[in-house]
């Protein structure tokens, strides 16, 4: 007799063409312990969760960047969950446990096999290189099985490593207060108090609680609790102790994540599905963003936080998840690697600053690849979403940190390696058009390469 095939039980289903507040199962875009669970699973049960794209269908599959320029960033990320997890006897995961989440399968939603990568306007979101690239741009990607290609960045094709950019457990009230206090202190100190304030230009410094654009799942808007929770709830933009928006591209099929549990039931949420992402997701809207599904299985390790996660900070809650990489990843054998040191574009020396070093590596790569028929905006978008590998290669050799960015050469339809005679010119140079963009109309200064002709 053939064994029974278990179909994963659907906990959250979505319609990717509807806005987040129109979904049958309510979504949420804030972290708060009082956002109720929308479903419950037992450990060992295989279940399915569907997600909308992180913007909630604000970005369209067209050839205009107006939607990217005018995006409402108060209403992201749109998450599916929370999901309460119990053991086989019905006892919920408890604070101090570890929630082990295994990703069994994931992908784009059938009938919605496309995604987007964007550069936000400097006045509305910005990105890692917003001082160099202040105008809004976007690229649309089409999926064919495991492959992605774009009409806006021709001559490039690569396999995706699909993953959730955001997945995590709910914070406790104590942890929520820790987040709000430390992020408010950062904002209160201001950019002049920061070494990097004049060199990394994404603003604001942190996104403090704000009820504008808030979705709180089953907490009904207009109820007595809604305003209080919305005023306390943390935005989902950064990763934190609960996991969250860490944008780790290796969280794909077969991986296993060990999340700390801070509330009864763990209250697992997820979203921000990516078809592919480059290390750092440098343009901010930088992966190939898409709607999607995950098939998961959970287990509970009682008391696992104390056993395996050592707090690094003043609170026992200052811990971080750990994960195992799955066995399925694209394999590339030939790479072109770009180096960056902690010396900024104006020639100023910085002390072991890995952020400055990585910025220089990315800028070096953009300038180099733009010699092969692409605009710099196209390459900036590409480095945000292609399977490139970022590394901190040196962090002890004072005064320079060294960061590297490795590009798989096989994703291009031309050989991008250096050759005698120089890069292609004249009839040998194939121009690749440009991506949709909007003019930058703000007043902030932009950075120029002082050595450029």
Secondary structure, 3 states (H helix, E strand, C coil): CCCCCCCCEEEECCCCCCCHHHCCCCCECEECCCCCCCEEEECCCEEEEEECCCCCCCCCCCCCCHHHHCCCHHHCCCEEEEEEEECCCCCECCCCCEEEEEEEEEECCCCCCEEEEEECCCCCCCCCCCCCCCCCEEEEEEEECCEEEECCCCCEEEECCCEEEEEECCCCHHHHHHHHHHHHHHHHHCHHHCCCCCCCCCCCCCCCCCCCCCCECCCCCCCCCHHHHHHHCEECCCEECCEECCCCCCCCCCCEEEEECCCCCCCEEEEEEECCCCCCCCCEEEEEECCEEEEEEEEEECCHHHHHCCCCCCCCCCCCCEEECCCCCCCCCCEEEEEEECECCCCCECCCCHHHHHHHHHHHHHHHHHHHCCCHHHHHHHHHHCCCEEEEEECCCCCCCEEEEEEEHHHECCCCCCCCCCCCCHHHCCCCCCCEECCCCCCCCCCCCCCCC
